Amino acid sequence: NWRSAAAGAFDTVAIRDEGSLWASEAPTPRKIHSFESPPPLVDLEQMGVETNWRQVVRDPREGRSFYLLKTDGTLWRWRDTNRSPARLPLARIEPRQVGADSDWTKLWPAGHRLYLTKSEGRAWGINTMFRSSARNSELEPGLSLDPVTDFEGVEWRSVTGLSLFDLRVRPDGSLWAVGTLPWRRRQPS
């Protein structure tokens, strides 16, 4: 009965089908390396009583930060800035609205990028690897969005981000590589 889920370096956040928000009861005490055994699973607990959460994705810029989308189209950020070993559970931190727009429809995590689409079909992106010189919108200080025209007008089935390009699946099932491709395309002979 889960609608959306995201895991950060220390926390797990999820949304149930009825729109309630859940998070791990306590943050993982440290990062787990691939050669270590995973820690025991921590139960999720409900955060608040609201049932209007639609989607959650991990912030590609920070380990203890998540973006949340509500059913009313508003964008929220749930973020812990505590860097000490005694991390606060997210339950003790309130999510806060980012920007004033209420027409966001979907969040698309793609590696170090995050795409956001609006109800009229326009798309915006947060790219943590490259900085653009032309910033068109700023949600909050230090959080700028760039227009992403190659993402607009398509309700992608799935998106995954690699370092320099994305792999995207269109509604017709075709696979697209978008960005700077690391291989040479073959020319028809």
C-alpha positions in Angstrom: 0.0 0.0 0.0 2.9 2.4 -0.8 2.7 5.1 -3.4 6.3 6.5 -3.3 9.5 6.0 -1.4 13.0 7.4 -1.3 16.1 6.5 0.7 18.9 8.9 1.6 22.2 8.2 3.2 20.7 7.9 6.7 16.8 8.0 6.3 14.0 6.4 4.5 10.9 8.4 3.6 7.7 6.9 2.1 4.1 7.9 1.2 1.2 5.4 1.5 -1.5 5.1 -1.1 -3.9 7.2 1.0 -1.4 10.1 1.1 0.1 9.8 4.6 3.8 10.5 5.1 6.1 8.1 6.8 9.8 8.2 7.8 12.4 5.9 9.6 12.1 6.3 13.3 15.7 7.0 13.7 18.4 7.9 11.2 21.0 5.3 10.4 24.0 6.1 12.7 26.5 6.1 9.9 27.0 5.4 6.2 27.2 1.7 5.5 30.0 0.6 3.1 29.4 -2.2 0.6 31.6 -4.6 2.4 29.7 -4.2 5.7 26.6 -6.0 6.8 23.5 -3.8 6.6 22.1 -2.6 9.9 18.7 -4.0 11.1 15.8 -2.4 9.4 14.2 0.5 11.3 10.5 0.7 11.4 8.7 3.6 9.7 6.5 5.9 11.7 3.7 8.2 10.4 4.6 11.9 10.3 1.6 14.1 11.1 -2.0 13.4 10.1 -2.1 14.9 6.6 -3.1 12.6 3.8 -2.3 14.9 0.8 1.3 13.8 0.0 1.8 12.5 -3.5 5.5 11.9 -4.2 8.9 11.9 -2.4 12.4 11.9 -4.0 15.8 12.3 -2.5 17.5 15.6 -3.0 20.5 14.8 -5.2 22.5 17.6 -3.5 22.3 16.4 0.1 22.1 13.1 2.0 19.4 14.1 4.5 17.2 16.1 2.3 14.0 15.1 0.4 11.6 16.8 -1.9 8.0 16.1 -1.4 5.1 16.9 -3.7 1.5 17.4 -2.4 -1.7 16.7 -4.2 -2.4 20.4 -4.4 0.8 20.8 -6.6 3.0 22.5 -4.0 6.6 21.5 -3.6 8.1 20.8 -0.2 11.5 20.1 1.2 12.3 18.0 4.3 15.8 18.6 5.3 18.1 18.1 8.3 21.1 20.4 8.4 22.5 18.8 11.6 25.9 17.4 10.8 26.8 15.9 14.2 26.9 12.2 14.9 23.7 12.5 17.0 21.4 13.1 14.1 17.8 14.2 14.7 15.0 12.0 13.5 13.1 13.6 10.6 10.0 13.4 12.8 11.5 16.3 14.8 11.9 18.5 11.7 9.0 20.0 9.8 8.9 19.9 6.0 8.6 23.4 4.6 7.2 24.6 1.3 9.6 25.6 -1.4 8.5 28.5 -3.6 5.0 29.6 -4.1 4.0 27.6 -7.2 1.1 25.2 -6.9 1.2 23.6 -10.4 4.0 21.0 -10.0 2.8 17.6 -11.3 5.8 15.2 -11.0 9.3 14.8 -9.7 11.8 12.8 -11.7 15.1 11.8 -9.9 17.9 11.1 -12.4 21.2 10.5 -10.6 22.7 13.9 -9.8 19.8 15.7 -11.5 16.2 16.2 -10.5 13.5 17.1 -13.1 10.3 18.8 -12.1 7.3 19.0 -14.5 4.4 21.5 -14.3 0.8 21.1 -15.2 1.1 23.1 -18.5 3.9 20.6 -19.6 7.0 22.7 -19.0 9.9 21.1 -17.3 12.6 22.4 -15.0 15.8 20.8 -13.6 18.2 20.9 -10.7 21.6 19.8 -11.8 24.2 19.3 -9.1 27.1 18.4 -11.5 27.1 21.3 -13.9 26.2 24.9 -13.2 24.3 26.8 -15.9 25.1 30.5 -16.6 21.4 31.3 -17.4 19.2 30.8 -14.3 15.6 31.4 -15.1 14.0 30.7 -11.8 15.0 30.4 -8.1 12.8 28.5 -5.7 14.8 29.6 -2.7 18.2 31.2 -2.2 20.8 28.8 -3.6 18.2 26.6 -5.3 18.0 27.6 -8.9 16.1 25.8 -11.7 17.0 25.6 -15.4 14.4 25.0 -18.1 14.7 21.5 -19.6 13.1 21.7 -23.1 14.1 18.1 -24.1 12.0 16.9 -21.2 8.8 18.8 -22.0 5.7 17.4 -23.6 6.4 13.8 -22.9 5.1 11.8 -19.9 8.1 9.6 -19.6 7.6 6.1 -18.3 10.9 6.0 -16.6 14.1 8.1 -16.3 17.5 7.2 -14.9 20.5 9.6 -14.9 24.1 8.7 -15.6 27.0 11.2 -15.3 26.6 13.0 -18.6 23.3 11.7 -20.0 19.9 10.2 -19.1 18.3 7.1 -20.3 14.5 7.7 -20.7 11.7 5.4 -21.7 8.9 7.1 -23.7 5.2 6.0 -23.4 5.5 4.0 -26.7 8.3 1.9 -25.0 11.2 3.4 -27.0 14.5 4.0 -25.2 16.1 7.4 -25.5 19.6 8.6 -24.5 19.6 12.3 -23.9 22.7 14.4 -23.1 26.3 14.1 -24.0 26.8 10.5 -25.1 30.2 8.9 -24.4 30.2 6.9 -27.6 30.3 7.7 -31.3 27.1 7.0 -33.2 27.5 4.8 -36.2 26.8 6.5 -39.5 24.6 4.5 -42.0 26.8 3.0 -44.8 
